[in-house]
Amino acid sequence: MTAPATEPQAPSWERDGVRLEIEGELAVVTLCQPKRRNAQSPALWRALTDAGRDLPGSVRVVLLRAEGVSFSAGLDRAMFTAEGIPGEPTFLQLAGASDKELDDTIASYQEAFTWWRRPDLISIAAVQGHAVGAGFQLALGCDLRVVAEDVQFAMKETSLGLVPDLAGTKPLTELVGYARALEICATGRWVGAEEAVATGLANLAVPGAELDTAARDLAAALLAAPRGAVIETKALLQGSAGRTFEEQRSAERVAQARRLRELAGIGD
């Protein structure tokens, strides 16, 4: 059996640090600036947002990976300078913007971190080396995380006088609990592979040489299940935190009714 054709998408994104490849029902998004340790910028965030918007409807699983020794070293350090990044607002300009302008700008940045949890997809982050700040939050944006044994997560925003604002605080709290999330964020300390797996931050840790294979094996296992059942199950689990036990039971019944009718060929 031949492997599915790989179709590179939007090569111009690679200048901003993102590559998208479609392999049948699997999409692979790669951070591709290893010499810069995949440092993040607004241009990279726009490319990630566009990648999510451009996914074909046939895609069921998205694998997020990164080239080089680090998943992502966090924000491009130029963003902290007075000059900033050419063509992008500096921190000083952001601080001086109106409340609406500042809110809209940060919201546009957050889009790169939020589409990974779309109800029709399951996303996997394959994380090696450093995943700092924005890199940590990008990994948290995915549904699942497979990590290399050398992984080092850290939320460094607080040490810079900032807060994590790229949609990472809620998934972190849901995964490890409020007290540990507060400690991780407020101290900016490193979280290694063993702790990540033990606390639920990561699903699996493997030797670095096996990271891509392990992530692809997980993707294959997800693709082996019927799409409708996976989508319904994801919706049940995602919504469970906001429901009472009785409400969750009801949601299960409604979802199962849809599945039974679809399987019987009598659905809407």
C-alpha positions as CSV (number, residue, x, y, z in Angstrom):
1,M,0.0,0.0,0.0
2,T,1.4,3.4,-0.9
3,A,1.5,6.2,1.6
4,P,-1.1,9.0,1.1
5,A,0.1,11.9,-1.0
6,T,1.5,14.8,1.0
7,E,0.4,18.2,-0.3
8,P,2.4,21.2,1.0
9,Q,0.1,24.2,1.6
10,A,0.9,27.9,1.3
11,P,4.7,27.8,1.0
12,S,4.9,31.5,1.8
13,W,3.9,30.7,5.4
14,E,7.3,29.1,5.9
15,R,8.9,32.5,5.9
16,D,6.8,33.2,9.0
17,G,7.7,29.8,10.6
18,V,4.8,27.5,9.7
19,R,4.4,24.6,7.3
20,L,1.1,22.8,6.6
21,E,0.9,19.4,5.0
22,I,-2.2,17.4,4.3
23,E,-2.0,13.6,4.4
24,G,-5.5,12.4,3.7
25,E,-7.4,12.7,7.0
26,L,-4.3,13.9,8.9
27,A,-2.9,17.4,8.8
28,V,0.6,18.1,10.0
29,V,1.5,21.6,11.1
30,T,5.2,22.2,11.6
31,L,7.0,25.1,13.3
32,C,9.9,25.4,10.9
33,Q,12.4,27.9,12.2
34,P,14.7,25.6,14.1
35,K,17.7,28.1,14.1
36,R,15.5,30.5,16.0
37,R,14.2,27.8,18.3
38,N,10.8,28.5,16.7
39,A,10.4,31.8,18.5
40,Q,6.9,33.2,18.0
41,S,5.8,36.5,16.5
42,P,2.5,38.0,15.3
43,A,3.3,36.9,11.8
44,L,3.7,33.3,12.9
45,W,0.4,33.5,14.8
46,R,-1.4,34.8,11.6
47,A,0.1,31.9,9.7
48,L,-1.1,29.4,12.3
49,T,-4.6,31.0,12.2
50,D,-4.7,30.8,8.4
51,A,-3.6,27.1,8.6
52,G,-6.6,26.3,10.8
53,R,-8.9,28.2,8.4
54,D,-7.5,26.4,5.3
55,L,-7.9,22.8,6.6
56,P,-9.9,20.7,4.2
57,G,-13.1,19.3,5.6
58,S,-11.7,15.8,5.2
59,V,-9.2,16.4,8.0
60,R,-10.0,14.7,11.2
61,V,-6.7,14.8,13.2
62,V,-4.1,17.6,13.3
63,L,-0.5,16.9,14.4
64,L,1.4,19.9,15.6
65,R,5.2,19.4,15.7
66,A,8.4,21.5,15.5
67,E,11.7,21.2,13.8
68,G,15.0,21.4,15.8
69,V,15.9,20.9,19.4
70,S,13.1,23.1,20.8
71,F,9.4,23.1,20.3
72,S,9.3,26.8,20.8
73,A,11.4,29.1,23.0
74,G,8.5,31.5,23.3
75,L,8.0,35.1,22.2
76,D,10.5,36.6,19.7
77,R,12.8,38.6,22.0
78,A,12.5,41.5,19.5
79,M,9.0,42.1,20.8
80,F,10.6,43.2,24.1
81,T,12.8,45.9,22.5
82,A,11.9,49.5,21.9
83,E,12.2,48.9,18.2
84,G,10.0,45.8,18.2
85,I,9.4,43.8,15.1
86,P,9.1,45.8,11.8
87,G,5.4,46.1,10.8
88,E,4.1,45.0,14.2
89,P,3.0,47.1,17.2
90,T,5.5,47.4,19.9
91,F,4.6,46.7,23.5
92,L,4.7,50.4,24.2
93,Q,2.2,51.0,21.3
94,L,0.0,48.3,22.6
95,A,0.0,49.8,26.1
96,G,-1.0,53.1,24.7
97,A,-3.8,51.8,22.6
98,S,-7.5,52.2,23.5
99,D,-9.1,49.4,25.5
100,K,-10.9,48.1,22.4
101,E,-7.9,48.3,20.2
102,L,-5.8,46.4,22.8
103,D,-8.5,43.8,23.4
104,D,-9.0,43.3,19.6
105,T,-5.2,42.9,19.0
106,I,-4.8,40.3,21.8
107,A,-7.9,38.5,20.6
108,S,-6.4,38.3,17.1
109,Y,-3.3,36.7,18.6
110,Q,-5.3,34.2,20.6
111,E,-6.9,32.8,17.4
112,A,-3.7,31.0,16.6
113,F,-4.1,29.1,19.9
114,T,-7.8,28.3,20.0
115,W,-8.8,26.6,16.8
116,W,-7.0,23.4,17.8
117,R,-9.9,22.4,20.0
118,R,-12.5,22.6,17.2
119,P,-15.3,20.0,17.8
120,D,-14.7,18.3,14.4
121,L,-10.9,17.8,15.0
122,I,-8.6,16.1,17.5
123,S,-5.2,17.8,17.8
124,I,-2.0,16.4,19.1
125,A,1.1,18.4,20.0
126,A,4.4,16.5,19.8
127,V,6.7,18.5,22.1
128,Q,10.5,18.3,22.5
129,G,13.0,20.5,24.3
130,H,11.9,23.8,25.5
131,A,8.3,24.9,25.3
132,V,8.3,28.3,27.0
133,G,5.6,30.9,27.4
134,A,3.8,31.1,24.1
135,G,5.3,27.7,23.2
136,F,3.8,26.2,26.3
137,Q,0.5,27.8,25.6
138,L,0.5,26.5,22.0
139,A,1.0,23.0,23.2
140,L,-1.8,23.5,25.8
141,G,-4.1,24.6,22.9
142,C,-4.1,21.0,21.6
143,D,-6.3,18.3,22.8
144,L,-3.5,15.8,23.5
145,R,0.3,16.1,24.1
146,V,3.0,13.6,23.5
147,V,6.4,14.7,24.8
148,A,10.0,13.8,24.4
149,E,11.9,12.9,27.6
150,D,13.9,16.1,27.3
151,V,10.9,18.4,27.3
152,Q,10.9,21.4,29.5
153,F,7.7,23.4,29.9
154,A,7.7,26.8,31.6
155,M,5.3,29.8,31.8
156,K,7.7,32.8,32.0
157,E,5.2,35.6,31.5
158,T,4.9,36.5,35.2
159,S,8.6,36.9,35.6
160,L,8.4,39.5,32.8
161,G,5.6,41.4,34.6
162,L,2.9,39.9,32.2
163,V,0.3,37.2,32.4
164,P,-0.2,34.2,30.1
165,D,-2.8,35.7,27.7
166,L,-2.7,33.2,24.7
167,A,-5.6,31.0,25.9
168,G,-3.3,28.8,28.1
169,T,-4.6,29.4,31.6
170,K,-7.9,27.5,31.4
171,P,-6.5,24.2,29.8
172,L,-3.5,24.3,32.2
173,T,-5.8,24.6,35.2
174,E,-8.1,21.9,33.9
175,L,-5.2,19.6,33.4
176,V,-3.2,20.0,36.6
177,G,-5.5,21.8,39.0
178,Y,-5.7,25.3,40.3
179,A,-2.9,25.1,43.0
180,R,-0.3,23.5,40.7
181,A,-1.3,25.8,37.8
182,L,-0.8,28.9,40.0
183,E,2.6,27.6,41.2
184,I,3.8,26.9,37.7
185,C,2.7,30.3,36.4
186,A,3.7,32.4,39.3
187,T,7.2,30.9,39.7
188,G,8.0,30.3,36.1
189,R,9.7,27.0,37.0
190,W,10.5,24.2,34.6
191,V,8.2,21.2,34.3
192,G,9.9,18.1,32.9
193,A,8.5,15.0,31.2
194,E,8.0,12.9,34.3
195,E,6.0,15.5,36.1
196,A,4.1,16.4,32.9
197,V,2.9,12.8,32.6
198,A,2.2,12.3,36.3
199,T,0.0,15.5,36.5
200,G,-1.9,14.9,33.2
201,L,-0.2,17.7,31.4
202,A,1.1,15.1,28.9
203,N,-0.4,11.9,27.7
204,L,2.8,10.1,27.0
205,A,6.6,10.6,27.2
206,V,9.0,8.9,24.9
207,P,12.7,9.1,23.9
208,G,13.3,12.0,21.6
209,A,14.1,9.8,18.6
210,E,10.7,8.2,19.0
211,L,8.6,11.3,19.3
212,D,7.4,11.6,15.7
213,T,6.6,7.9,15.5
214,A,4.7,7.9,18.8
215,A,2.6,11.0,17.8
216,R,1.8,9.5,14.4
217,D,0.8,6.2,16.1
218,L,-1.6,8.1,18.3
219,A,-3.0,9.9,15.3
220,A,-3.5,6.6,13.5
221,A,-5.3,5.2,16.5
222,L,-7.7,8.2,16.6
223,L,-8.3,7.9,12.8
224,A,-9.2,4.2,13.2
225,A,-12.4,5.1,15.1
226,P,-15.6,6.2,13.3
227,R,-15.6,10.0,12.8
228,G,-19.1,10.6,14.1
229,A,-18.5,8.7,17.3
230,V,-15.3,10.6,18.0
231,I,-16.9,13.9,17.4
232,E,-19.8,13.1,19.7
233,T,-17.5,11.8,22.4
234,K,-15.3,14.9,22.3
235,A,-18.3,17.1,22.6
236,L,-19.5,15.1,25.6
237,L,-16.1,15.4,27.4
238,Q,-15.6,19.1,26.5
239,G,-18.9,20.1,27.9
240,S,-18.9,17.9,31.0
241,A,-17.2,20.6,33.2
242,G,-20.1,22.9,32.7
243,R,-22.8,20.3,33.4
244,T,-24.2,18.7,36.5
245,F,-24.0,14.9,36.8
246,E,-27.7,14.6,35.7
247,E,-27.2,17.1,32.8
248,Q,-24.2,15.0,31.6
249,R,-26.3,11.8,31.8
250,S,-28.9,13.5,29.7
251,A,-26.3,14.7,27.2
252,E,-25.1,11.2,26.9
253,R,-28.6,9.9,26.1
254,V,-29.1,12.6,23.4
255,A,-25.8,11.9,21.8
256,Q,-26.3,8.1,21.8
257,A,-29.7,8.6,20.2
258,R,-28.1,10.5,17.4
259,R,-25.4,7.8,16.9
260,L,-28.0,4.9,16.9
261,R,-30.1,6.7,14.3
262,E,-27.2,7.5,12.1
263,L,-25.9,3.9,12.3
264,A,-29.4,2.7,11.4
265,G,-29.6,5.1,8.5
266,I,-32.6,7.0,9.9
267,G,-30.9,10.1,11.1
268,D,-31.7,13.6,9.9
